[in-house]
């Protein structure tokens, strides 16, 4: 498959260490990354990028969007339980 570069963007994540030394990234950045990848794949499918199966790319994009939605729901539930 040929490479497709539609205005490459850098996505910087604010990675921190918690008290136990575990690396953590804010959930809103993770969901933004998932949705950004999904949108890129879906755009590529709509643009007819050579060598890319549009049905597969669109389906994978939908899966990433669903994962982002699930993460949002889990974070909301966690925040609500702490209040």
KAZILIN-V935422 format. One record per run of one state. SS is the DSSP state (helix for helix, strand for strand, loop for the rest). FROM is the first residue (numbers start at 1). TO is the last residue. If there is no record, write none. Layout:
((SS;FROM;TO) (SS;FROM;TO))
//
This chain:
((loop;1;14) (strand;15;17) (loop;18;22) (strand;23;25) (loop;26;26) (helix;27;47) (loop;48;53) (helix;54;82) (loop;83;83))
//
